[in-house]
């Protein structure tokens, strides 16, 4: 099997615990306009999607009744909330335990990525290899595979020589479409019932709930194709 030569991390919900914070803000604000889901239900349905895609889906479901400017208001409130974002436990430590090159491929805006990564002291561990799907021309957020293909191309490796760490179904679909190996991750506070199963069904070869086993899994991925759980 191909040796793993690149480790690609999603950011939100994998490195930083931002998906839970986003679901808190969005479930409350959209609930004020008649779209009522709990924080865990909101995360289960929308984790990994851009704010614009979430707004459009909810607006369509509500019959296009959301007020103009609501999504921009939510984004501003979320930016303020994310000033307090915390690192996912074990993320910093695990980066010291494997030798492969690494990068981040995310749906979040570049400015937000940099703020969150600086806040959690991860920026210097990845820069300049922090890629946003918003910066592609044209923008191509997950579940499109383009951002993962961008990361793979930057390092000159083959898709099967890259492993992606993803917490969302949309992200797993994107990584599979890019031809990469995929490890699902359920270690964020936004994790929900059936999270593990849904990531597996989407194409993750195995799913972890924390970072302790990640270096060993990455080594194993160079020996076996399709570990399963």
C-alpha positions in Angstrom: 0.0 0.0 0.0 1.2 3.6 -0.6 3.1 5.1 2.2 1.3 8.1 3.8 3.2 11.2 2.9 0.8 13.9 3.9 -1.7 14.4 6.7 -4.5 16.8 6.0 -6.6 18.2 8.9 -9.9 19.8 8.8 -9.9 22.7 11.2 -13.4 23.3 12.7 -14.3 20.4 15.0 -11.0 18.6 14.6 -8.3 21.1 15.7 -10.4 23.8 17.3 -13.7 23.3 19.1 -15.6 25.8 16.9 -18.4 23.6 15.5 -20.0 23.5 18.9 -19.8 27.2 19.3 -21.2 27.8 15.8 -24.1 25.5 16.5 -24.9 27.4 19.7 -25.0 30.7 18.0 -26.8 29.5 14.9 -29.4 27.3 16.6 -30.4 30.3 18.8 -30.5 32.9 16.1 -32.4 30.7 13.5 -34.7 29.5 16.3 -35.7 33.2 16.8 -37.1 33.0 13.3 -39.0 29.7 13.6 -36.3 27.2 12.8 -36.0 25.3 16.1 -33.3 22.7 16.6 -31.3 21.9 19.7 -27.5 22.6 19.6 -26.8 18.9 19.0 -29.5 18.6 16.3 -28.1 21.6 14.6 -24.6 20.3 14.6 -25.7 16.9 13.4 -27.4 18.4 10.4 -25.2 21.3 9.4 -21.6 20.7 10.7 -19.1 21.2 8.0 -21.3 23.4 5.8 -20.5 27.1 5.1 -22.6 29.7 6.8 -24.1 30.7 3.5 -25.1 27.1 2.7 -26.7 26.7 6.1 -28.7 30.0 5.7 -29.8 29.0 2.2 -31.0 25.6 3.3 -32.9 27.0 6.3 -34.4 29.8 4.3 -35.7 27.4 1.6 -37.2 25.2 4.3 -39.0 28.2 5.9 -40.3 29.4 2.6 -37.8 32.2 2.1 -39.0 34.2 5.2 -35.6 34.9 6.8 -34.9 38.6 7.0 -32.2 40.1 4.7 -28.9 40.6 6.6 -29.6 37.8 9.1 -26.7 35.7 7.9 -24.3 38.6 8.1 -25.4 39.3 11.6 -24.9 35.7 12.6 -21.4 35.7 11.0 -20.4 38.8 13.1 -21.8 37.2 16.3 -19.9 34.0 15.5 -16.7 35.9 14.9 -17.0 37.4 18.4 -17.8 34.1 20.0 -14.8 32.4 18.3 -12.4 34.9 20.0 -12.8 32.5 22.9 -12.4 29.2 20.9 -10.4 26.5 22.5 -8.2 23.8 21.1 -9.4 20.3 20.8 -7.7 18.3 23.6 -4.6 16.5 22.4 -4.4 18.3 19.1 -1.1 20.2 19.9 0.5 17.1 21.4 -0.3 14.8 18.6 1.4 17.1 16.0 4.7 16.3 17.7 4.2 12.6 17.3 4.4 12.1 13.5 6.9 13.1 10.9 4.7 13.5 7.8 4.1 16.9 6.3 0.8 18.4 7.3 -1.7 21.0 6.2 -5.2 22.3 6.9 -8.0 22.2 4.3 -11.1 24.0 5.5 -14.4 25.6 4.5 -13.8 28.5 6.8 -12.6 31.9 5.6 -8.9 32.5 5.7 -9.2 35.4 8.2 -11.3 33.3 10.6 -8.9 30.4 10.2 -5.9 32.5 11.1 -7.7 34.0 14.1 -8.7 30.6 15.5 -5.3 29.1 14.9 -3.5 32.0 16.5 -5.9 31.9 19.5 -5.1 28.2 20.0 -1.3 28.6 19.2 -1.6 26.3 16.2 -0.9 28.9 13.5 2.9 28.4 13.5 2.5 24.6 13.4 0.8 24.8 10.0 1.5 28.1 8.2 1.8 28.7 5.3 -0.1 25.5 4.5 -3.5 26.6 5.6 -6.0 26.4 2.7 -9.5 27.8 2.6 -12.1 26.6 0.0 -13.3 30.2 -0.1 -10.0 31.2 -1.7 -10.3 28.8 -4.7 -11.4 30.3 -8.0 -14.3 29.9 -8.0 -14.9 29.1 -4.4 -15.6 25.3 -4.0 -16.5 24.3 -0.4 -16.8 20.8 0.7 -18.5 18.4 -0.2 -16.7 19.3 -3.4 -13.2 17.8 -3.4 -11.3 20.8 -4.7 -9.8 22.0 -1.5 -8.3 18.6 -0.7 -7.0 18.3 -4.3 -5.4 21.7 -3.7 -3.6 20.5 -0.6 -2.5 17.3 -2.2 -1.1 19.2 -5.3 0.8 21.6 -3.0 2.8 18.7 -1.6 3.2 16.8 -4.9 1.9 13.6 -3.5 -0.7 11.1 -4.9 -4.2 11.2 -3.4 -3.8 7.7 -1.9 -0.6 9.0 -0.2 -2.6 11.5 1.8 -4.8 10.9 4.8 -7.6 13.3 5.8 -8.8 13.8 9.4 -12.5 14.9 9.2 -15.4 15.4 11.6 -18.2 16.1 9.1 -20.0 13.9 6.6 -19.6 16.7 4.0 -15.8 16.6 4.6 -15.6 12.9 4.4 -17.5 12.9 1.1 -15.1 15.6 -0.2 -12.0 13.6 0.9 -13.3 10.4 -0.7 -14.0 12.2 -3.9 -10.5 13.5 -3.9 -9.2 10.0 -3.7 -7.6 10.4 -0.3 -7.7 8.1 2.7 -10.0 9.3 5.5 -10.1 9.0 9.3 -13.3 10.2 10.9 -13.0 12.3 14.1 -15.7 12.6 16.8 -13.6 14.3 19.6 -15.3 17.7 19.4 -18.1 18.9 21.8 -20.5 19.0 18.8 -20.3 15.2 18.4 -23.8 13.7 18.4 -25.5 10.3 18.5 -24.8 8.3 15.3 -21.8 10.6 14.5 -19.4 7.6 14.3 -21.8 5.6 12.1 -22.5 8.4 9.7 -18.8 9.2 9.2 -18.2 5.5 8.5 -21.2 5.3 6.0 -19.8 8.4 4.3 -16.5 6.6 3.6 -14.2 7.1 6.6 -12.1 3.9 6.9 -12.0 4.2 10.6 -13.3 6.7 13.2 -11.5 8.0 16.3 -12.8 9.9 19.3 -9.5 11.4 20.3 -5.9 11.9 19.1 -4.1 9.3 21.2 -4.2 6.6 18.5 -3.7 8.8 15.5 0.0 8.3 14.9 -0.3 4.6 15.0 -3.3 4.7 12.6 -1.3 6.8 10.2 1.5 4.3 10.2 -1.0 1.4 9.8 -2.6 3.2 6.8 0.7 2.8 5.0 0.4 -1.0 5.3 -3.3 -1.7 4.9 -6.0 -0.4 2.6 -9.3 0.1 4.4 -8.9 -0.7 8.1 -12.5 -0.5 9.0 -13.8 -0.7 12.6 
